[in-house]
């Protein structure tokens, strides 16, 4: 579906407004509360059938204010799962995201936007693991699981070419709205996990 300039402008403005709102809410949320809520999300993920079935999990490395993933990654490794974390390559015209295996946190290096990334000198690319469970970060969601990301389009582009992955997004409850602006190319996760609930995408 194509959008005219006015509609596209309305959608873009709506996304920017929600990004500012959620950034403010994250700043207002104390670090101990972030940790407590993240632990609740971790326990819900560990109880998912999709997690139990997965041999490999792709997880992001959190920034301040995001749902924390370090303990979840440790639990994945303890459960004998392979873990991949993202690295962005900027050599081409469009930056590309790839996932590299880590066995611990020792082989991570600072990357763009202060994100830690795997060191490809020590970490193998796992993009061939097409059925890995992908844990997606995001800014805002609605109950139909439309997702507003950070604006880079990395997960949308990755999932357009890796379509077999089960996907689960994680968010705090203050990131979930009745409706968020979206375009048809925005890829929705199959599941949204918050401290209070697990929302399955409508079929």
N, C-alpha and C positions, 0 to 999 in steps of 0.2 A: 504494500500500500504506500502510495506517495502522499506526502503532506505538502500543502501550500506553505508559502513563506510565513504567513500569519500564524498558522497552526504550529509549524515547527518552532517559531519564536516563542509561542505560549508554552510549549512543552519544555524547551530549553530553559526558559525563565523559571518555570515551576521546579525543575530539577535543581537549579542553582539555589532557589529559596530553601528547599529542603536540605540541601547540603550545608547551608549556613546554619539552619536551625539545629540539625543534628550535631554539627561541630560544637555549637554552644552547649547543648545538653551534655555532650561528652566531657567538656571542660568543667561543667558543674558537678559531674559525678566523681566522688572521691575515689582514689586509687584502691582502698580496701573494698569498696563496694564493687568496683570493676572486677576485682579478683574473686569476690564472692559470687557474683552473677556468672562470671566465666566458668567457675567450677561447677555451677548448676548446669550450664550448657554442656560442658564436657561430659557429665554423667548421663545426660539425655542422649548425646551422640553415641556413647558407648553402649547404650541400650537399643540402638536402631538395628533392625534386621539388615539394612544396607551396610552398616559397619561390620556386623558379624560375618557377613558373606565376603567382604572385601579382603583381598590378599595385599592390596596396595592402597595407600591413602595419600592423596595430594592435599597438603595443608599450607596455608599462607603463614608468614611470620608477622605477628601483630605489631602495629605501631601504638604509641600511647593513646588510650581512650577506646581502642578497639577490643572486641572479644579476644581474650588472651588464648593463645594456642600452644604455649610451650609445654604445659602439663599434658595436654591432649597428645602432643607428639610423643612425649615420653611414654604415655600409656600405649600408644600404637606400637612403639618399638618393643615394649615389654610384652605385648600380645603377639609378637612375632611377625608383625606386618612390615612391609617395606614402606618407607615414607619418602615422598618427593616434595620439595618446596620450590617456589618459582624463582626464575632468573629471567630478567628482561635483556634481550639483545637489541642493540640500537644500530647495528651496522647497515641495515637496509633502509628503504624509504619509510617503511612503517615499522615501529618497534614491535618485536615479537616476544611472547612469553613462552618459556619452556620450563619443564619440571625436572629437577635433578635429585638423585637419591642422597639422603644423609643418614648416617648411623648414630650421630650425636650432633652437638652444636659446635664442635671444634673447627669444622671446615666451612664456616660462614665468614663472608667479607662484607664490609659496607658497600652498598650499591647506590643507585639513584634515589633521591628523596629520602635519604637516611635509612633505607630499607636494608636489612641484612639479606645477603644472597649466597647461595652455595658456590663454592670455589670449583669451577669445572676441571681444575687440575687434579682434584681428588674425588669428585662426585660424578657419577655416570648419569647421562640423560635417560629419563624414564618415559619419554613421550610415547614410546611404543606400547606402554601399559594402558591400552584403550579402555579397560573396564575398571580402572582405579576409581575409588570414591573421591570426588573433588569437594573439598570444603571451601565455600566461596565467601569472601568478605563482601561487604556492601554498606551503603549509607542508609538506605530506606527501602521498605518493602510494603506491599499491601497484602490483603488476605487472599488475593488471587495469585500471589507470589510474583507480581511484577517487581522488578529490582532496579533501584537506582545505584549505580556504582560511583566510582570517583571521577569518571569522565574520560579515562584513558582507553576504554574499550578492550582491555586485554583479555578478560574472561569471555566476552562475547566472541571475539575473533578466534580464541583458542577452541571454544566449544563448537564453533561453526565447522571446524575441520576435524574435530575429535568428538563425534556425536554419540558414542556408545557409553560415555561416562555416566554413572549415577551421580547426582549433584545434590549437595545439602548446603544451604546457606545458614550462617549463624548471625544472630543479632540480639541486642537487648530489646526489651519490650517497648521502650520509648522510640525505637526505630520503626515500629510497625504502625501503619495507618490504614484507614478504610480503603483509600485509593491513592495511588501515586501516578504522576504523569509518565507515559512510556510511549515508545515507538515499537513497531512490530519486529524490528531487528534486535531489540533487547531480549536476551535469552533469560528465561525464568528458571530458577532452580526447581528441582522436583520436590524438595522438602525445605522448610524453614524451621530452624530450631532456636527457641528463645528460652530464657530461664523458666517461663511459665507454661510453655506448650510446644508441641510439634504440629506444624501445619503442613498437610499434604496438598500438592498442587491439584486443583480440580481437573478431571479428565475431560 
